[in-house]
Amino acid sequence: MVKILLIEDDKSLAEEIYEVFTDYGFDVELGTSRDDIFRRNGYSFLIFDLALLGMKGLEICQAVKKRRDIPIVVLSSVCDVNVKVKWFEMGADDFLVKPFSTRELLARCIAIMRRYREKLRNVLEFEGMILKKNEGRVIVDDKSVDLTKIELQILELLMRYQEEVLPKEFILDRVWGSRKNARTLDVYIHRLRKKLGKKGKHLKTLMNVGYILTRNV
């Protein structure tokens, strides 16, 4: 289920959006300030009122996109083309001017989610690393990294399940389709970590358990 963080200062509008989106099947969490954007966890879609972010709104949008490439929809009572352009340049996926229909907002968000799902099938991102599955290549800090087919498959699993501990048996089964010797996996992990350079620090080993790609370094 998609979890949406909604930050809107108009209580009646927030409640209306909440009702329409939850009726559709989304999990909506209501926030009250811009601090909630970084304080709350687990959401995969962000909708917020521009008035609550103030002058630092563009910086916040850019910071969110840098941490995680999630959909962002901006709501505003200001109708200014130049303002819209700046927000799109900072990574906003849509910009709705009040008043608007909550049904229209829902339709736009559903369309954005469809685009992101298609993107996620082929492109994975994590802390400056980009894995393009359909091209079979990895980019780290804007530089292409040469990985073998097996290394690419292992990294894809780690990025797809980022922040989750993957048991060795799980990786072995998904990559080789068998209970291959765990020592083989250890060797590939060592090589992968080395090829990732400074980003290799994010690939952690949990002794006798498995591996995790984490920001907690």
C-alpha positions in Angstrom: 0.0 0.0 0.0 1.2 3.5 -0.9 1.8 5.7 2.2 1.2 9.4 1.6 2.4 12.2 3.9 0.0 15.1 3.6 1.0 18.5 5.1 -1.8 21.0 4.7 -2.7 23.9 7.0 -6.3 24.1 6.0 -7.9 21.5 8.3 -11.1 21.1 6.3 -9.2 20.6 3.1 -6.8 18.2 4.7 -9.7 16.1 6.0 -11.4 16.1 2.6 -8.2 14.9 0.9 -7.7 12.3 3.6 -11.2 11.0 3.1 -11.0 10.8 -0.7 -7.6 9.2 -0.7 -8.3 6.6 2.1 -11.6 5.7 0.4 -9.5 4.9 -2.7 -7.2 2.7 -0.7 -4.2 4.8 0.1 -2.6 5.1 3.6 -2.5 8.8 4.4 -0.6 10.3 7.3 -1.3 13.9 8.2 1.5 16.3 9.1 1.4 19.7 10.6 4.7 21.4 9.8 7.7 21.2 7.4 9.6 19.4 10.2 7.4 16.4 9.7 8.9 15.9 6.2 12.2 14.8 7.8 10.8 13.6 11.1 8.3 11.1 9.7 9.4 7.8 8.2 8.0 5.2 5.8 6.0 7.4 3.4 6.6 7.0 -0.3 4.6 10.0 -1.6 4.6 13.6 -0.4 1.9 16.3 -0.7 2.3 19.6 1.0 1.0 23.2 1.1 3.6 25.6 -0.1 2.6 28.2 2.6 3.9 25.9 5.3 7.4 25.6 3.9 8.1 29.3 3.5 11.2 30.6 1.9 13.1 27.3 2.3 10.5 25.3 0.4 12.7 24.8 -2.7 15.7 23.7 -0.6 13.5 21.2 1.3 12.1 19.8 -2.0 15.6 19.4 -3.4 16.8 17.7 -0.1 13.9 15.2 -0.1 14.6 14.3 -3.8 18.3 13.9 -3.0 17.6 11.5 -0.2 14.8 9.5 -1.9 13.3 9.9 -5.4 9.7 9.9 -4.3 6.7 11.8 -5.9 6.2 15.3 -4.6 3.0 17.3 -5.2 2.9 21.0 -4.2 -0.4 22.8 -3.3 -0.5 26.6 -3.4 -2.9 29.5 -3.4 -0.4 31.4 -5.6 -0.7 31.2 -9.3 2.6 32.3 -10.8 4.2 30.6 -13.8 7.7 31.5 -12.6 7.1 29.9 -9.2 5.8 26.7 -10.8 8.8 26.5 -13.1 11.2 26.8 -10.1 9.4 24.0 -8.3 9.5 21.7 -11.3 13.2 22.5 -11.7 13.7 21.4 -8.0 12.0 18.1 -8.7 8.3 18.6 -7.9 6.1 16.2 -9.9 3.0 18.4 -10.0 1.8 21.8 -8.8 -1.9 22.5 -8.1 -3.3 25.9 -7.5 -6.1 26.3 -5.0 -9.0 26.0 -5.2 -9.0 22.6 -6.8 -11.1 19.4 -6.9 -9.8 16.7 -4.5 -10.9 14.2 -7.2 -8.6 15.9 -9.7 -5.7 15.8 -7.1 -6.4 12.1 -6.7 -6.4 11.4 -10.4 -3.1 13.3 -10.8 -1.5 11.4 -8.0 -2.6 8.1 -9.4 -1.0 9.1 -12.8 2.2 10.1 -11.1 2.3 6.8 -9.2 2.0 4.8 -12.4 4.9 6.6 -13.9 7.0 5.9 -10.8 6.1 2.3 -10.8 7.3 2.0 -14.4 10.5 3.8 -13.5 11.2 1.6 -10.4 11.1 -1.5 -12.5 14.2 -0.4 -14.4 15.9 2.2 -12.3 17.0 1.9 -8.7 18.7 4.7 -6.7 20.5 4.8 -3.4 22.8 7.5 -2.0 24.3 8.6 -5.3 24.2 5.1 -6.9 21.9 4.5 -9.9 21.3 1.0 -11.2 19.7 1.0 -14.7 18.5 -2.6 -15.1 17.4 -2.3 -18.7 20.9 -1.0 -19.6 22.8 -3.4 -17.4 24.9 -0.7 -15.8 25.6 1.2 -12.6 26.5 4.8 -12.1 28.2 6.0 -8.9 28.6 9.7 -8.3 28.0 10.4 -12.0 30.7 7.8 -13.0 30.0 4.5 -14.7 31.1 1.4 -12.7 32.0 -1.8 -14.5 30.2 -4.7 -12.8 29.9 -8.4 -13.8 26.5 -9.9 -14.3 26.5 -11.6 -10.9 27.7 -8.4 -9.1 24.9 -6.5 -10.9 22.3 -9.0 -9.7 23.5 -8.8 -6.1 23.5 -5.0 -6.1 20.1 -4.9 -7.6 18.7 -7.1 -4.7 20.4 -4.9 -2.1 19.1 -1.7 -3.7 15.6 -3.1 -4.2 15.5 -4.1 -0.5 17.6 -1.2 0.8 17.6 -0.8 4.6 16.5 -4.5 5.0 18.8 -7.3 6.1 19.0 -9.9 3.4 20.0 -13.4 4.6 22.8 -15.1 2.6 20.4 -17.9 1.7 18.0 -15.5 0.2 20.7 -13.9 -2.0 22.1 -17.2 -3.0 18.7 -18.5 -4.1 17.7 -15.4 -6.0 21.1 -15.0 -7.8 22.2 -18.6 -8.4 18.9 -20.4 -7.9 20.5 -22.8 -5.5 22.2 -23.2 -2.1 25.6 -22.3 -3.5 28.5 -22.2 -1.1 28.1 -19.0 1.0 31.8 -18.4 0.7 31.3 -17.7 -3.0 28.8 -14.9 -2.0 31.3 -13.4 0.5 33.9 -13.1 -2.3 31.4 -11.4 -4.6 30.4 -9.0 -1.9 34.0 -8.1 -1.2 34.6 -7.4 -4.9 31.4 -5.4 -5.1 32.2 -3.3 -2.1 35.6 -2.5 -3.5 34.2 -1.5 -6.9 31.7 0.9 -5.3 34.5 2.9 -3.8 33.4 5.3 -1.1 29.8 4.1 -1.4 31.0 0.6 -0.4 30.7 1.7 3.2 26.9 1.4 2.9 27.1 -2.3 2.2 27.3 -3.8 5.7 28.0 -7.4 6.7 26.0 -8.9 9.6 28.1 -11.8 10.8 26.5 -15.1 10.3 23.3 -13.4 9.1 23.6 -11.6 5.8 24.0 -8.2 4.2 22.3 -4.8 4.2 22.6 -1.7 2.1 22.0 1.1 4.6 22.5 4.8 5.2 23.4 4.1 8.8 27.2 4.2 8.5 
